[in-house]
Amino acid sequence: MFAINFDPAVCQACNTCDCLMKCQYMTFDLKEAKREKTRINKGEDSRVLKECATCYACEEYCPNGNHPFYVIVERQEEKGLLPAPAPITKQQIRMMQPKGTLTPGRVTAPVIDMCYFPMLTGSIRAPLYENPSIIEGSDVFCNIMWLHFARNSVIRERLPRVIDNIWQCYLKDSGVEELICFHDECYAAFSHLAPAFNIDVPFKPRHVFEYISDRLDVLKDRISPLNAKVAYQRPCSNRLIPETDHWLDAIFTKIGAERVDREYDRETALCCGQVLRAHQREDLADDIQKRNLDDMKAAGAVFCAFNCPVCMLTLGEAAAEKGLFPIHVSDLCQEALKG
């Protein structure tokens, strides 16, 4: 049932073991990395299963697309090695379960999926967004976050139902084939995780950055360049879809914002730390948040831009205390369109 597309022979033939050697939260020499990877693949115990920060980065680091992180989560669940305390995980799973209360309705393009997090719906406004239809709630919640909690089983159970809800209740009868994903989580779930788990997706997911970039072309005569330096907080789920990063670079160029070069961005990005707090690894969370924000400030950034609502909730206040203005990417673009 929805098995992961994974071939242990591919790992066996890998000479670099980049999935572990590039990890920013664990340290290995090449011999140990290969040994631990072999143990994971065989279903044996490994220190990786206990120490993994669940940042998703090894999915990006793997040069073979062999889904090492999904396999780590699989093994954690099989062995009951839960990263977060079981009561917290159970409560979250119960709280965020589908409610089964969707009422089918007609939508018109563009259809924006806000997932479980509608608190940023205010960002979906003109002129950047043109007459959008918005869907949100637990019944369209992508459920990718359970990767942080060693719960692939929840994803297998809920994601197919969510995909069907979106297609049957909104898109199919409306003649709309494209879904714009406001969060990296949803786009990653539909474009990367679902195929990796052999889950069919009948619609075309589109990342919000691609949509914004195209809209900025349409609105180019209304743009007043910001002439500002911006630090970007890359969310965990973007590790699954690094191909979207060029759209963000294009957006910043179009609005006259400089994405500052810094130590903890792009492939070497650090997570926001919220998941580590859920894992009760407070010291590590404190450390990476301090390094991350100090790095933004040292790079001369004025704005700290987010696409993930959890990252923004976690780091926004601390960024402001550092003198960095926390802002969602959509709202940053709206600022450039005010002129």
C-alpha positions as CSV (number, residue, x, y, z in Angstrom):
1,M,0.0,0.0,0.0
2,F,1.7,3.2,-1.2
3,A,5.2,1.8,-0.8
4,I,8.1,4.3,-1.1
5,N,10.1,4.3,-4.4
6,F,13.4,3.2,-2.9
7,D,16.1,0.9,-4.1
8,P,18.7,-0.1,-1.5
9,A,21.1,-1.1,-4.3
10,V,21.3,2.5,-5.4
11,C,22.6,3.4,-1.9
12,Q,25.0,0.5,-1.9
13,A,26.5,1.8,-5.1
14,C,26.8,5.4,-3.9
15,N,30.3,6.5,-3.2
16,T,29.6,9.8,-1.5
17,C,26.8,9.1,0.9
18,D,25.9,12.8,0.7
19,C,22.6,12.2,2.5
20,L,24.5,11.8,5.8
21,M,27.9,13.4,5.0
22,K,26.2,16.8,4.3
23,C,24.0,16.6,7.3
24,Q,24.2,19.8,9.5
25,Y,23.0,18.2,12.7
26,M,25.0,14.9,12.7
27,T,28.7,14.4,11.9
28,F,30.2,11.3,10.3
29,D,33.3,10.1,8.5
30,L,32.5,8.4,5.2
31,K,33.1,4.9,6.5
32,E,30.6,5.5,9.4
33,A,28.1,7.2,7.1
34,K,28.0,4.2,4.8
35,R,27.8,1.8,7.7
36,E,24.9,3.7,9.3
37,K,23.1,4.0,5.9
38,T,23.4,0.3,5.3
39,R,21.9,-0.4,8.8
40,I,18.9,1.9,8.0
41,N,18.3,0.3,4.7
42,K,18.3,-3.2,6.3
43,G,15.9,-2.1,9.0
44,E,18.5,-2.3,11.7
45,D,19.1,0.1,14.5
46,S,21.1,3.2,13.8
47,R,22.0,6.3,15.7
48,V,20.6,8.3,12.8
49,L,17.1,7.2,13.7
50,K,17.5,8.7,17.2
51,E,19.5,11.8,16.3
52,C,17.8,13.0,13.1
53,A,16.5,16.5,13.3
54,T,13.9,15.7,10.6
55,C,14.9,18.8,8.5
56,Y,14.3,16.9,5.2
57,A,17.6,18.0,3.8
58,C,18.9,14.6,3.0
59,E,16.2,14.4,0.3
60,E,17.9,17.3,-1.4
61,Y,21.4,16.0,-0.8
62,C,20.8,12.6,-2.3
63,P,22.2,12.7,-5.9
64,N,20.1,9.7,-6.9
65,G,16.6,10.7,-5.9
66,N,16.4,7.6,-3.7
67,H,14.3,9.2,-0.9
68,P,16.7,8.7,2.1
69,F,14.6,10.9,4.4
70,Y,11.4,9.1,3.7
71,V,13.1,5.8,4.5
72,I,14.5,7.2,7.8
73,V,11.0,8.2,8.8
74,E,9.7,4.8,7.8
75,R,12.3,3.1,10.0
76,Q,11.6,5.4,13.0
77,E,7.9,4.5,12.9
78,E,8.6,0.8,12.5
79,K,10.8,0.8,15.5
80,G,8.7,3.2,17.6
81,L,11.5,5.7,17.8
82,L,9.3,8.8,17.9
83,P,11.2,12.1,17.7
84,A,8.6,13.9,19.8
85,P,6.8,12.6,22.9
86,A,4.0,10.2,22.0
87,P,1.3,12.3,23.8
88,I,2.2,15.4,21.8
89,T,2.2,13.5,18.5
90,K,-1.1,11.8,19.3
91,Q,-2.8,15.0,20.3
92,Q,-1.6,16.8,17.1
93,I,-2.7,13.9,14.9
94,R,-6.2,13.9,16.5
95,M,-6.5,17.7,16.4
96,M,-5.6,18.0,12.7
97,Q,-7.6,15.1,11.4
98,P,-10.0,15.6,8.4
99,K,-13.4,16.8,9.7
100,G,-15.4,15.5,6.7
101,T,-17.3,18.7,6.5
102,L,-16.5,19.9,2.9
103,T,-19.3,21.2,0.8
104,P,-18.5,20.8,-2.9
105,G,-18.5,24.1,-4.7
106,R,-17.5,25.8,-7.9
107,V,-14.2,27.6,-8.1
108,T,-12.5,29.7,-10.7
109,A,-8.8,30.0,-11.5
110,P,-6.6,30.9,-9.9
111,V,-7.4,28.5,-7.1
112,I,-5.2,29.1,-4.1
113,D,-4.7,26.3,-1.5
114,M,-4.1,27.7,2.0
115,C,-3.9,24.2,3.5
116,Y,-4.6,24.0,7.3
117,F,-3.2,27.5,7.8
118,P,-5.6,30.2,6.7
119,M,-4.1,32.8,9.0
120,L,-2.3,34.3,6.0
121,T,-5.3,34.6,3.8
122,G,-5.0,38.3,4.1
123,S,-2.0,38.1,1.9
124,I,-4.2,36.9,-1.0
125,R,-5.2,40.3,-2.3
126,A,-5.0,42.5,-5.3
127,P,-3.1,43.5,-7.2
128,L,-0.7,40.5,-6.8
129,Y,-3.6,38.0,-6.8
130,E,-6.3,38.4,-9.4
131,N,-9.8,37.3,-8.4
132,P,-8.7,34.1,-6.6
133,S,-10.7,31.2,-5.2
134,I,-9.4,30.1,-1.9
135,I,-9.7,26.7,-0.3
136,E,-8.5,25.8,3.2
137,G,-9.1,23.6,6.2
138,S,-8.3,20.2,7.7
139,D,-10.0,18.4,4.8
140,V,-7.5,19.8,2.3
141,F,-4.5,19.7,4.8
142,C,-1.6,18.1,3.0
143,N,-0.4,16.3,6.1
144,I,3.3,16.4,5.1
145,M,4.2,17.6,8.6
146,W,3.9,14.1,10.0
147,L,7.4,13.5,8.5
148,H,8.6,15.4,11.5
149,F,6.9,13.0,13.8
150,A,7.8,9.6,12.4
151,R,4.3,9.1,11.0
152,N,4.4,8.0,7.4
153,S,1.3,5.9,8.2
154,V,-0.7,9.0,8.7
155,I,0.4,10.5,5.4
156,R,-0.5,7.2,3.6
157,E,-3.9,7.3,5.2
158,R,-4.8,10.9,4.8
159,L,-3.0,12.3,1.7
160,P,-5.0,10.3,-0.9
161,R,-8.2,11.4,0.7
162,V,-7.1,15.0,0.7
163,I,-6.1,14.9,-2.9
164,D,-9.5,13.3,-3.7
165,N,-11.3,16.0,-1.7
166,I,-9.5,18.8,-3.7
167,W,-10.2,17.2,-7.0
168,Q,-13.8,16.0,-6.5
169,C,-15.1,18.8,-4.4
170,Y,-13.5,21.8,-6.1
171,L,-11.5,21.3,-9.3
172,K,-13.0,18.6,-11.4
173,D,-16.5,19.9,-11.9
174,S,-15.2,23.5,-12.1
175,G,-13.0,22.6,-15.1
176,V,-9.9,23.7,-13.2
177,E,-6.8,21.5,-13.5
178,E,-4.3,23.7,-11.7
179,L,-3.9,24.2,-8.0
180,I,-1.7,27.0,-6.7
181,C,0.0,26.0,-3.5
182,F,0.6,28.9,-1.1
183,H,2.9,27.0,1.1
184,D,5.9,24.9,0.2
185,E,4.4,22.0,2.2
186,C,1.5,21.5,-0.2
187,Y,3.5,21.8,-3.4
188,A,6.1,19.4,-2.0
189,A,3.4,17.0,-0.9
190,F,1.7,16.9,-4.3
191,S,4.8,17.1,-6.6
192,H,7.4,15.2,-4.6
193,L,6.0,13.1,-1.8
194,A,3.0,11.8,-3.5
195,P,4.9,10.4,-6.5
196,A,7.6,9.0,-4.1
197,F,4.8,7.1,-2.2
198,N,3.1,6.1,-5.5
199,I,0.0,8.3,-4.8
200,D,-1.8,9.6,-7.8
201,V,-2.4,13.3,-8.2
202,P,-5.1,14.2,-10.8
203,F,-4.5,17.9,-10.9
204,K,-1.4,20.0,-11.6
205,P,0.2,21.6,-8.5
206,R,1.8,25.0,-9.1
207,H,4.1,26.7,-6.6
208,V,3.0,30.1,-5.5
209,F,6.4,31.5,-6.4
210,E,5.9,30.6,-10.1
211,Y,2.5,32.3,-10.0
212,I,3.9,35.4,-8.3
213,S,6.8,35.7,-10.7
214,D,4.4,35.6,-13.7
215,R,2.1,38.1,-12.1
216,L,5.0,40.5,-11.5
217,D,5.7,40.4,-15.2
218,V,2.1,41.4,-15.9
219,L,2.3,44.2,-13.3
220,K,5.9,45.3,-14.1
221,D,4.8,48.9,-14.8
222,R,3.4,49.2,-11.3
223,I,6.6,48.0,-9.5
224,S,8.6,50.5,-7.4
225,P,11.9,48.7,-6.6
226,L,12.4,48.2,-2.9
227,N,16.2,48.6,-3.1
228,A,16.4,46.5,0.1
229,K,18.5,43.5,1.3
230,V,16.5,40.5,2.2
231,A,17.4,37.3,4.1
232,Y,15.2,34.3,3.2
233,Q,14.2,31.7,5.8
234,R,14.0,28.5,3.7
235,P,11.4,26.1,5.1
236,C,12.1,22.4,5.6
237,S,9.6,21.4,2.9
238,N,11.5,23.4,0.3
239,R,14.3,20.7,0.7
240,L,11.9,18.4,-1.3
241,I,11.5,20.9,-4.1
242,P,14.8,22.9,-4.6
243,E,13.9,23.4,-8.2
244,T,11.5,26.2,-7.0
245,D,14.3,28.4,-5.7
246,H,15.0,30.0,-9.0
247,W,11.5,31.5,-9.0
248,L,12.2,33.2,-5.6
249,D,15.4,34.6,-7.1
250,A,13.5,35.9,-10.0
251,I,10.9,37.5,-7.7
252,F,13.5,39.3,-5.7
253,T,15.1,40.6,-8.9
254,K,11.8,41.9,-10.2
255,I,10.9,43.8,-7.0
256,G,14.4,45.2,-6.6
257,A,15.3,43.1,-3.5
258,E,18.7,41.6,-3.0
259,R,18.7,38.1,-1.5
260,V,21.8,38.4,0.7
261,D,24.6,35.9,0.5
262,R,25.0,34.2,3.8
263,E,26.2,31.0,5.4
264,Y,22.9,29.5,6.2
265,D,20.9,29.8,3.0
266,R,20.1,27.6,0.0
267,E,21.6,24.1,0.4
268,T,23.1,25.0,3.8
269,A,19.9,26.5,5.2
270,L,19.1,25.9,8.9
271,C,15.5,25.1,10.0
272,C,13.6,27.6,12.1
273,G,13.9,25.4,15.2
274,Q,10.2,24.9,16.0
275,V,10.2,21.2,15.3
276,L,13.3,20.7,17.5
277,R,11.4,22.3,20.3
278,A,8.6,19.9,19.7
279,H,11.2,17.1,19.9
280,Q,12.3,18.7,23.3
281,R,15.8,19.5,22.0
282,E,15.8,23.0,23.4
283,D,19.5,23.6,23.4
284,L,19.9,22.7,19.7
285,A,16.9,24.8,18.8
286,D,18.4,27.8,20.7
287,D,21.8,27.3,19.0
288,I,20.5,27.1,15.4
289,Q,18.1,30.0,15.9
290,K,20.9,32.2,17.2
291,R,23.3,31.2,14.4
292,N,20.7,31.8,11.8
293,L,19.5,35.2,12.9
294,D,23.1,36.4,13.6
295,D,24.0,35.3,10.1
296,M,21.0,37.3,8.6
297,K,22.1,40.4,10.6
298,A,25.8,40.1,9.6
299,A,24.8,39.8,6.0
300,G,23.2,43.3,6.2
301,A,19.6,42.2,5.7
302,V,16.8,44.6,6.4
303,F,13.9,42.2,5.8
304,C,13.6,38.5,6.9
305,A,11.3,36.9,4.4
306,F,9.2,33.8,5.0
307,N,7.0,31.4,3.0
308,C,6.2,29.0,5.8
309,P,3.7,30.2,8.5
310,V,5.3,28.1,11.2
311,C,8.8,29.6,10.4
312,M,7.3,33.1,10.5
313,L,5.6,32.4,13.8
314,T,8.7,30.9,15.3
315,L,11.3,33.4,14.1
316,G,9.3,36.5,13.4
317,E,9.6,38.2,16.8
318,A,13.2,37.2,17.3
319,A,14.0,38.6,13.9
320,A,12.3,41.9,14.7
321,E,14.3,42.1,17.9
322,K,17.4,41.8,15.7
323,G,16.3,44.7,13.7
324,L,15.0,42.6,10.8
325,F,11.5,43.2,9.5
326,P,9.7,39.9,9.3
327,I,7.5,39.6,6.3
328,H,5.9,37.0,4.0
329,V,7.2,36.9,0.5
330,S,3.7,37.8,-0.9
331,D,3.5,40.8,1.4
332,L,7.0,41.9,0.4
333,C,5.9,41.9,-3.2
334,Q,2.8,43.9,-2.3
335,E,5.1,46.5,-0.8
336,A,6.8,46.8,-4.2
337,L,3.4,47.3,-5.9
338,K,2.2,50.1,-3.7
339,G,3.9,52.7,-5.9
